[in-house]
Amino acid sequence: MIRSVALTAALLFAGAAHASGASCTVQAGDKKLAGAAKTSFMKKCEGDAKAACEAQAGDKKLAGAAKNSFVKKCVGDAVGS
């Protein structure tokens, strides 16, 4: 149950970030975050993005190297690196 709630939240977050086109880096800049606040935000944002990307990979029934590649690119796009 907790996992499904976390996954739903991650998907909503990723959807909102994707819909606005704002990566984690852009969002942190918009919020004028720096130092520890930026580090904390980026860590949470990247974690949420990874959960959402892994869910998308599962929906696409990806496994192995294809899943790893998809998740890596997806997270990179979401984080803005």
N, C-alpha and C positions, 0 to 999 in steps of 0.2 A: 504494500500500500504506500509506504513512504517513498519507495523507489518510483512508483508511478506518479506521485505528486511532484517529486523532484524532476522527473523527466518531462512532465507537462509544463512545469515552470521553465525548464531549460528550452523547450520547444517554443514557448511563448516569447521568451527573451530573444531567442535566435530569430524568430519570425519578425519581431519588432525591429531588431537591429538590421535584419536583411531588408525589410520593407522600407526603412528609412535610409538604407544604404550606408549606415554609419557603422564603421568597425569599432572595436573596443578602443583602439588608439584614438580615433576621432572623437568618440564619446568622452574619453578621459580629457582630451584637449578642450572640448566644449564645456566640460564641467570645471576646467581650469585646475585639475588635480595635479599635485606634485608630491614628491617624496613618498612617505609611507602610505598616504591615502591613495596615490596613483598605483603603487605596487599592489596594495590590497584589492583595489578595483580591477586591475588588470588580471590578477590571479583568479578572482571570482568570475570575471567575464570570460576568460579563457576556459575555465572549468565548465561553465554553462554552455559555451560554444561546443566544447568537446562532447558533452553529453548529447546535445542536439544533433551533432554530426554523426555520432555513433548510432543514434536512433534512425537517422536518415539512411545510413548504411544498412542497418537491419531491415528497414522497409524495402530497400532495393535488393535485399538478400545477397549482399556482398560478403565475401569471406576471404581470409588469407591476405595475400599481397594486395589484391584489389581493394579490400576493405581498408587496409592500412594506408594505402595511397589516397583513397577518397577522403578518409578522416583527416589525414595530414593537410591536404589541400583545403578542405572545408574549414578546418580550424584556422589555418593561415589566412584565409580570406576573411573570416569573421574577426580575427584579432587585428588584422591589418599589417601583417608582417610580410 
